[in-house]
């Protein structure tokens, strides 16, 4: 079980997505949960990610500022992962 940094709800890793600040300073989605760097778990949905960005929650947990371009890219990455997991769960792969 992991805790979503936005909702504080405890969920399984499958229900969350890890966002990581890599040692080089990049902020990205980490679907495998294995990238090096400082991470934070967020419920895998559009609303939680947008709230985390708008309220500065990710900036705080990752100890790094996230600019608008990074935020847009992060939202795209997370939504891509949402779609990928839906397809996988539906057995269409």
C-alpha positions as CSV (number, residue, x, y, z in Angstrom):
1,X,0.0,0.0,0.0
2,X,1.1,3.5,-0.8
3,X,-0.4,6.9,0.0
4,X,-1.6,9.4,-2.6
5,X,0.1,12.8,-1.9
6,X,-3.1,14.6,-3.0
7,X,-6.0,12.7,-1.4
8,X,-3.9,11.0,1.4
9,X,-5.9,7.8,0.5
10,X,-4.0,4.5,0.9
11,X,-4.2,2.5,-2.3
12,X,-2.4,-0.3,-4.0
13,X,0.5,0.5,-6.3
14,X,-1.7,-0.5,-9.2
15,X,-4.1,2.3,-8.4
16,X,-1.4,4.9,-8.2
17,X,1.3,6.4,-10.5
18,X,4.7,7.4,-9.3
19,X,6.0,10.8,-10.3
20,X,9.8,11.1,-9.9
21,X,12.4,13.9,-10.0
22,X,15.5,12.2,-11.5
23,X,19.0,13.0,-10.3
24,X,19.4,15.1,-13.4
25,X,16.4,17.2,-12.3
26,X,13.8,16.0,-14.8
27,X,10.3,15.4,-13.5
28,X,8.5,12.5,-15.2
29,X,6.0,9.7,-14.8
30,X,7.5,6.4,-13.6
31,X,5.1,3.6,-14.5
32,X,7.6,0.9,-13.5
33,X,8.3,2.6,-10.1
34,X,12.0,1.8,-10.5
35,X,13.6,5.1,-11.7
36,X,16.2,6.6,-9.4
37,X,15.2,9.8,-7.8
38,X,12.8,11.4,-5.4
39,X,9.2,10.1,-5.9
40,X,5.6,10.8,-5.0
41,X,2.6,8.6,-5.6
42,X,-0.6,10.1,-7.0
43,X,-4.0,8.4,-7.7
44,X,-4.0,7.5,-11.4
45,X,-6.5,10.0,-12.7
46,X,-6.5,13.3,-14.4
47,X,-8.1,15.2,-11.5
48,X,-5.5,14.2,-8.9
49,X,-2.6,15.1,-11.2
50,X,-4.0,18.5,-12.0
51,X,-4.7,19.2,-8.3
52,X,-1.1,18.1,-7.4
53,X,0.3,20.5,-9.9
54,X,-2.1,23.4,-9.3
55,X,-1.7,23.3,-5.5
56,X,2.1,22.9,-5.6
57,X,1.9,19.5,-3.9
58,X,4.3,17.9,-6.3
59,X,6.8,20.8,-6.1
60,X,6.8,20.2,-2.3
61,X,7.1,16.5,-2.3
62,X,9.7,16.3,-5.1
63,X,11.5,19.3,-3.7
64,X,11.7,20.9,-7.1
65,X,9.8,23.6,-9.0
66,X,7.7,22.3,-11.9
67,X,7.2,24.9,-14.7
68,X,4.2,25.0,-17.0
69,X,5.9,23.0,-19.8
70,X,6.9,20.2,-17.4
71,X,3.4,20.2,-16.0
72,X,1.8,19.8,-19.5
73,X,4.2,17.0,-20.3
74,X,3.5,15.3,-17.0
75,X,-0.2,15.4,-17.6
76,X,0.3,13.9,-21.1
77,X,2.5,11.1,-19.6
78,X,0.0,10.3,-16.9
79,X,-3.0,10.3,-19.3
80,X,-1.1,8.0,-21.6
81,X,-0.5,5.6,-18.7
82,X,-4.2,5.7,-17.7
83,X,-5.1,4.6,-21.3
84,X,-2.4,2.0,-21.3
85,X,-3.6,0.5,-18.1
86,X,-7.2,0.4,-19.2
87,X,-6.3,-1.5,-22.3
88,X,-4.2,-3.9,-20.3
89,X,-6.9,-4.5,-17.7
90,X,-9.5,-5.0,-20.4
91,X,-7.3,-7.7,-21.9
92,X,-7.1,-6.0,-25.3
93,X,-3.3,-6.3,-25.5
